[in-house]
């Protein structure tokens, strides 16, 4: 009886992330998304967005459950507000993780 219960629990846990994808953002590679907002728009809940080093000038509206992270950290990955009177990242969803960025120019 314990084995079927364990299998059921594992199956339930795996279903939550089974459809998650990884989306790449690289401003200098047209084979990837060149803006973070473009990647957010294309993403589904629980996807991971990997942002390569560079300076991204944009205000990003996040309305999905996402993990948005830089591949090499804040010392080489910058997000500057395109509109200084707006949020750099406007988070409108639960379960959003943003890490590894040097953020400036907005609020």
C-alpha positions in Angstrom: 0.0 0.0 0.0 2.9 2.4 0.7 4.4 2.1 -2.8 1.1 3.1 -4.7 0.7 6.1 -2.3 4.3 7.2 -2.9 3.9 6.9 -6.6 0.7 9.0 -6.5 2.4 11.7 -4.5 5.4 11.8 -6.9 3.0 12.0 -9.9 1.1 14.9 -8.4 4.3 16.8 -7.7 5.7 16.2 -11.2 2.5 17.4 -12.9 3.0 20.9 -11.6 6.2 21.4 -13.4 5.9 19.0 -16.3 5.1 21.7 -18.9 7.7 24.2 -17.7 10.0 25.5 -20.4 13.2 27.6 -20.5 13.2 30.7 -22.6 16.5 32.5 -23.5 16.9 36.3 -23.8 20.0 37.6 -25.5 20.1 41.1 -26.9 22.8 40.2 -29.4 21.4 36.9 -30.6 18.4 37.1 -32.9 17.8 33.4 -32.5 16.6 34.1 -28.9 14.3 36.8 -27.5 16.0 40.1 -27.5 13.8 41.7 -24.8 12.8 40.4 -21.4 9.2 41.5 -22.1 9.1 39.5 -25.3 10.1 36.4 -23.3 7.5 37.1 -20.6 4.8 37.5 -23.2 5.8 34.1 -24.8 6.1 32.3 -21.5 3.6 30.2 -19.6 3.2 29.8 -15.9 6.2 28.3 -14.1 8.6 28.8 -17.1 12.2 29.9 -16.5 13.5 32.9 -18.4 17.3 33.0 -18.6 18.8 36.5 -19.5 22.2 36.7 -20.9 24.6 39.5 -20.1 23.9 43.0 -21.5 21.9 46.1 -20.9 18.2 45.8 -21.4 16.3 49.2 -21.5 12.7 48.4 -20.8 9.9 48.3 -18.3 8.8 44.7 -17.8 5.2 43.7 -16.8 5.2 40.3 -15.2 1.7 38.7 -15.0 2.6 35.1 -14.9 4.3 32.7 -12.4 7.9 32.9 -13.6 11.5 32.5 -12.7 13.5 35.3 -14.4 17.2 35.1 -13.7 20.5 36.3 -15.3 22.9 33.7 -16.5 26.0 35.5 -15.2 24.8 37.9 -12.4 24.2 41.5 -11.7 27.8 42.7 -12.5 27.1 42.1 -16.2 23.3 42.1 -16.6 21.5 45.4 -16.4 17.9 46.3 -16.6 17.3 50.1 -17.0 13.8 51.6 -17.0 12.7 52.9 -20.4 10.2 55.1 -18.6 11.7 56.4 -15.4 8.2 57.1 -13.9 7.3 53.5 -14.0 8.3 50.2 -12.3 11.3 48.5 -13.9 9.6 45.2 -13.1 5.9 45.5 -12.4 4.9 42.2 -10.8 1.2 41.3 -11.1 1.3 37.6 -10.2 2.2 35.3 -7.3 5.2 33.0 -7.4 7.6 35.3 -9.3 11.3 35.0 -8.7 13.7 37.7 -10.2 17.4 37.4 -9.5 20.8 38.4 -10.7 20.2 41.9 -12.2 21.5 45.4 -11.7 18.2 47.4 -11.8 18.1 51.2 -12.3 16.2 54.1 -13.5 12.6 53.4 -12.3 11.0 52.6 -9.0 
